[in-house]
Amino acid sequence: MADCVKAMQDAVSVPVTVKHRLGLDGVTDYGFVRDFVGQLFDVGCRVFVVHARHAVLGGLSPKENREVPPLQFDQAARLRRDFSDGVFVVNGGLTDVEQCQNVLNDFDGVMLGRAAWHDPGVLNDLSLAFGHRHELAQDVDVLAAMVDYAREQVPLGVPLRVIARTMLGFAQGKRGARKWRQMLSDQRLLQANDPELIWRAWEHVQPQQQQPMAYLQGSRHH
């Protein structure tokens, strides 16, 4: 692994980061992950994303590996203390602002995976809580930015389905969320690669905010 990281660092100008777990199958002692990180540290890696669970390759499915092995934030925090010149971002089981605030005393950052996938709005909440924004972004503003992004990427060969699937949870908790997901998952609709599909799907989500129909009509001619 250290050889791979060194080769990548020699080939690119951006930092090479490593995401890892605390242990593997029956190897669960702290010394194992400490030595693993140490060897990567020796070749220059300085940013580590630590999923604070052990991995069980034999007997557990990928889904079970995200839930069954217990979270051990204390072991992950030891790595940050032992390698004080590094940057350690913690991952695993974090789903809301309060949980993230609680662990940030011991880490340089947090990583949310499926929590952000299922409900992207949590990123909005985190941005506000940690001072990256002074007010919550409005749904229609987020959608306008995503539609503009799709308009740029589709002509470059990026299928709309690749962009749309990251947004399936955006209407989480709102009336019309099922229709939103259905439209952005419909292969027949997606084949047209029309970014306006995002707006058409949003028209089924209630309650609407900020008089979005007028907003949407204006955005379509942007």
Helices and strands as residue ranges (DSSP letters): H 2-11, E 18-20, E 23-24, H 30-42, E 47-51, E 54-55, H 62-65, H 73-82, E 87-91, H 97-103, E 109-111, H 114-118, H 121-129, H 139-153, G 154-156, H 160-164, G 165-167, H 177-185, H 187-190, H 197-202, H 212-220
